[in-house]
Amino acid sequence: MPQTPSYYTVLSGDLVDSRKLSSDDYDNALYSLEQGLRAICERFDGDFSIYRGDAFQCILSQSPTPLLASIMLRLFLRAQVLDARISEAWGPIDNYRKDIKTATGPALLLSGTGLDNIKNMRLRLSLHQIDMSPSFVLNIRFIDNLISHTSAKQAQALYLYHWLRNNDHATIAKELETSRENATKLLNAGNYHLVDEFIAVAAKEHAYG
């Protein structure tokens, strides 16, 4: 009897406007992308591959709340004055291996197709055999726009807020080497409560697992 395939979160994406960077800046951008992907894979038990220059794919076996990993990766990059288009998908993978280039399954197809059709957005979500409500799809567009307009400092504060286990404002301020008051200002300017509310709605409507 064939085994039932396991479900995974897949991120497919590429850096935005990387061709406009100088050679040195491009190398630094690829280093930042690698560091961001490595952190996400460390948190959610995954593997990643960077290919065709600045394109990437990442498979996470500990599936987080929908779009949480994508949001964290974009915030990490925006803190480095970079950005990425990311198509996230959740679904089965038939033969997951550490060399993710050889894996196959609906989740990989959904993620890749989503990136091909992402158009002018920078966040996209596809769920295997699950339809999302029009209101949730609209919320994705709102959170996408919100992240696109964060400054580097705001993005850094928001990233730490979601990365740190102890994410009180004093701890974030210590990581930023600034005052607690300034850390709070950065989080508020980055609309961290709205990001939190979106993640809570995503978990309620489409919890993975």
N, C-alpha and C positions, 0 to 999 in steps of 0.2 A: 504494500500500500504506500503511495507517495506521501512524503511528509508535507504538512501544511506550511507554506512559506511564512517566515516571520516578518513583522512590520517594522519599518524604520522611517526616520526622518531624513530626507535628502535635500541638500542645498546645492543648487547649481547657479553659478554667477560669473561675473567678470567686473573688473575695475572700470569706473567711469572716466572717460577722457584721458586714459593712460597714454595715448599716442601723442598728446600735447606736452608730455613731460620730457625734460632733458634726460640724457642717458643716466646721469647720476641719480636724478630724482626718480626715474623709473625703477632703478635697482633698489632704492630705498622704499618705494611703494610696494614692490614685490616682497621685500623683507617684512614690511608691516602686515601685508596680507597673510604671509606665512605665520607670523606670530599670532595674528587674530584667529586664524583657523586652528592653530595648535591649541590655543586657549579654549575655544569652543569644544574641540574634540576631547580635551582633558576634562572638561566639565560634564560632557554628555556621552562619554565613552564612544569615540568615533575615530574615523580615519578620513584623510583628505588627499586630494591630488591637485596640483597646479599644472596646467597644460596650455599649449598654444599661447605662451606668453603670460597673460594675466587672467585667463579663464580658470575656474576651479570647480571642483565637485567635492562634497563632503557628505559622508553617511554617518548618522548618529544612531547608535543602538539603544541608548536610553532616551526615548523620545520626550522632548520637553513640551511644554505648552505650545500650541500653534504659534509660529512666528517669533517665539522668544529667542531662539538661537539666531535667527536672521536679524532681529532687532539688535541683539548684543553685538553681532559681528559688524553691522553697519555703524553702530555707535563707536566701536573700537576704531574703525577706519576713519570716521569723521573726526575723531579726536586727533588723528594724524593729518587732517586736512585732505582726506581722501574720501571716496565713496564707492559703492558697488551696487550693481543690479543683482538682486537675489531672487530666484524662484525656488520656493520651498514646496516640497511635496511629502505626503505621508501615505505609505502603502507597503505592499509586500515586496520583498527582494528574494529571488529564488536561490541564489548561490553567493551569499555575502562572503567576501574574502578581504584580507588586509590590502591586497592590490585591488582597489575598488574599480579600476578600469576594466576588470574582467567580470564584474558583477552584472546581473541582468534582473529585470523585474519591472512591474508597473510603476513603482515609486520613482525609479530612475527615468522611465519614459515620461511620466507626468512632469517631473522637475525640468527635464530638458526641453519638453514641448512648451512648458510655461515660460522658460527663458526666451525661447524663440518668439513668443507672442507677448512679451512683457511691454512692448511699445515704449511709451514715455514714462512708465512707472518704474520704481526701483524696488518694490516689494510685490510679490505675487504668491498666492497659496493655492495648492491643488490637493484635494483629498480623494483617495481611492474609493470610488463607489459611494461618495457622500456629497450631497449637494449643500452648498452654503447659502444662507438666506441673503437676499439683496441688501438688507441692512448691515449684515456682517461684512459683505464685500465692500460696501461703502465705507465702513469703519476702517478697513484695510487701507483704502485710499487716503483717509484722513491721517492715519498714523504714519503712512508713507510720507505725506507732505510735511507733517510735523518734524519728523527726523531729518528730512531734507533741508530744513531751515534752522537746525541747531548749529550754534557756533562750535568751534573745536573745544573750547573750555566747557561749554554746556554738555557736549557729547561725552567728554571725559568724565564729568561728574555723574551723568546718567549711566554710563557704562559701569562705573564703580558701584553705583547704587544697586545694580542688578548682579554684579559679579561677586561682591563681598558677602560673606556669610553674615557678618555683623555690619549692617549698612546704615547705622545711625549717622547723623550728619557730622558728628564730631570725628568719627572714624574716617569718613570720606574727606573731611577737611585735612586730616593728618596725611592721608595719601596724596592729596593735592598740594600739600605744603602751604596751606592758606588758613584763614580763620574759619570758625564754624559758621559765622554770619555770612561770609562770602560763599561758602559751600552751599548753604541754604538758598542764597540768591541765585546761584547757578542752577540748582535743581529746579527752583520755581520758574526761572526764565526758560528752562528746557521743558516745562510742563510735565514734570515727572509724575504728578498725580494722574494726568490723562493717560500717560503710558501705562501706569499701573492699572487703571480702570480698563484699558483695552485688553491687557493681558488677562485680567480677571474674567472679562466677557469671553475671550477666546477659550479659556480653560473651561468655562461653564458650557459653552455652546458646542465645542469640538474637542473635548479632552482626549488626548491620545492614550492608547493603552488597551 
